[in-house]
């Protein structure tokens, strides 16, 4: 019986190492959040505070974490109510967040007239500034 031949490892051809696949930069929503320097937690907290202020029912923070991840990865998109909230907290237009076209007008909520929508949008600017200051304090 003959001894098995031992071949040194250096004699075996090495498989080519493939670089890891580049992840896409993400959806416009993810890009805007990252450009603002916000974590997902900060966005979720801002959504929660704004929705509470407006009296809008939204998902719990734990559910929002899953939803925000899905929105940012393009698995699905936020409904119109969340789009309004996201635009407000991120100070971005629907187009900047990838939600729609510039030529499509923002529709009032059911039962809301245009004047009420304009009042809500104007109040939003002040509220967003206040929320941003509060978020800055939370993240510091």
C-alpha positions as CSV (number, residue, x, y, z in Angstrom):
1,X,0.0,0.0,0.0
2,X,1.4,3.3,-1.0
3,X,1.1,6.5,1.0
4,X,-1.3,9.1,-0.4
5,X,0.4,12.0,-2.2
6,X,0.2,15.3,-0.3
7,X,-0.1,18.3,-2.5
8,X,0.8,21.6,-0.9
9,X,-1.9,24.2,-0.7
10,X,0.1,26.6,-2.7
11,X,-0.1,24.3,-5.7
12,X,-3.9,24.5,-5.8
13,X,-5.4,27.3,-7.9
14,X,-7.2,29.8,-5.7
15,X,-10.7,30.8,-6.7
16,X,-11.1,34.4,-7.7
17,X,-12.4,36.5,-4.8
18,X,-15.4,38.4,-5.8
19,X,-15.8,41.8,-4.2
20,X,-19.0,42.2,-2.2
21,X,-21.9,43.5,-4.3
22,X,-22.4,47.2,-4.0
23,X,-25.7,48.1,-2.3
24,X,-27.7,50.7,-4.2
25,X,-27.7,54.1,-2.6
26,X,-31.2,53.5,-1.4
27,X,-34.5,55.2,-2.2
28,X,-34.7,59.0,-2.2
29,X,-36.3,58.7,1.2
30,X,-33.2,56.9,2.6
31,X,-30.9,59.4,0.9
32,X,-32.6,62.4,2.3
33,X,-32.6,61.0,5.8
34,X,-28.9,60.2,5.6
35,X,-28.1,63.6,4.1
36,X,-29.8,65.2,7.1
37,X,-27.7,63.1,9.4
38,X,-30.7,61.5,11.1
39,X,-31.0,58.0,12.3
40,X,-34.1,55.9,11.6
41,X,-34.9,56.3,15.3
42,X,-34.9,60.1,15.0
43,X,-37.2,60.0,12.1
44,X,-39.6,57.6,13.9
45,X,-39.6,59.7,17.0
46,X,-40.3,62.8,14.9
47,X,-43.1,61.1,13.1
48,X,-44.6,60.0,16.4
49,X,-44.4,63.5,17.9
50,X,-45.9,65.2,14.9
51,X,-48.7,62.7,14.5
52,X,-49.5,63.1,18.2
53,X,-49.5,66.9,17.8
54,X,-51.8,66.7,14.8
55,X,-54.0,64.0,16.4
56,X,-53.3,61.5,13.6
57,X,-53.3,57.9,14.5
58,X,-50.2,56.1,13.4
59,X,-48.5,52.8,14.1
60,X,-46.5,52.1,17.2
61,X,-42.8,53.0,17.1
62,X,-41.8,49.3,16.8
63,X,-44.0,48.9,13.8
64,X,-42.8,52.2,12.3
65,X,-39.2,50.9,12.5
66,X,-40.2,48.0,10.2
67,X,-42.2,50.2,8.0
68,X,-39.5,52.8,7.6
69,X,-37.0,50.1,6.7
70,X,-39.3,48.8,4.1
71,X,-40.0,52.2,2.7
72,X,-36.2,53.0,2.5
73,X,-35.4,49.7,0.8
74,X,-38.2,50.2,-1.7
75,X,-40.2,47.1,-0.6
76,X,-43.3,49.3,-0.5
77,X,-44.1,52.9,-0.2
78,X,-45.8,55.0,2.6
79,X,-49.5,55.8,2.3
80,X,-50.4,59.5,1.7
81,X,-50.7,60.2,5.5
82,X,-47.2,59.0,6.1
83,X,-46.0,60.8,3.1
84,X,-47.2,64.1,4.5
85,X,-45.6,63.3,7.9
86,X,-42.3,62.3,6.3
87,X,-42.2,65.5,4.2
88,X,-42.8,67.5,7.3
89,X,-40.2,66.0,9.5
90,X,-37.6,65.8,6.8
91,X,-38.4,69.2,5.4
92,X,-38.6,67.8,1.9
93,X,-41.0,67.8,-0.9
94,X,-42.8,64.7,-2.1
95,X,-40.6,64.7,-5.2
96,X,-37.4,64.9,-3.1
97,X,-38.5,61.8,-1.2
98,X,-39.5,60.0,-4.3
99,X,-43.3,60.1,-3.6
100,X,-44.6,61.7,-6.8
101,X,-44.3,64.2,-9.6
102,X,-44.1,67.9,-9.2
103,X,-47.1,68.5,-11.4
104,X,-49.4,66.5,-9.2
105,X,-51.0,68.7,-6.6
106,X,-51.3,67.7,-2.9
107,X,-54.8,66.7,-2.2
108,X,-56.6,67.6,1.0
109,X,-57.5,64.9,3.4
110,X,-61.1,63.6,3.1
111,X,-63.5,66.2,4.4
112,X,-60.8,68.9,4.5
113,X,-61.1,72.0,2.3
114,X,-58.2,73.8,0.6
115,X,-58.1,76.7,3.2
116,X,-57.8,74.2,6.0
117,X,-55.0,72.4,4.1
118,X,-53.2,75.8,3.6
119,X,-53.5,76.6,7.3
120,X,-52.2,73.1,8.2
121,X,-49.2,73.6,5.9
122,X,-48.4,77.0,7.4
123,X,-48.6,75.7,10.9
124,X,-46.4,72.8,9.8
125,X,-43.4,75.0,9.2
126,X,-43.4,76.3,12.8
127,X,-43.9,72.9,14.2
128,X,-41.1,71.3,12.1
129,X,-38.7,74.0,13.5
130,X,-39.8,73.2,17.0
131,X,-39.5,69.4,16.5
132,X,-36.1,69.8,14.9
133,X,-34.9,71.7,18.0
134,X,-36.3,69.0,20.3
135,X,-34.7,66.2,18.2
136,X,-31.4,68.0,18.4
137,X,-31.7,68.0,22.1
138,X,-32.6,64.3,22.1
139,X,-29.7,63.3,19.9
140,X,-27.1,65.4,21.8
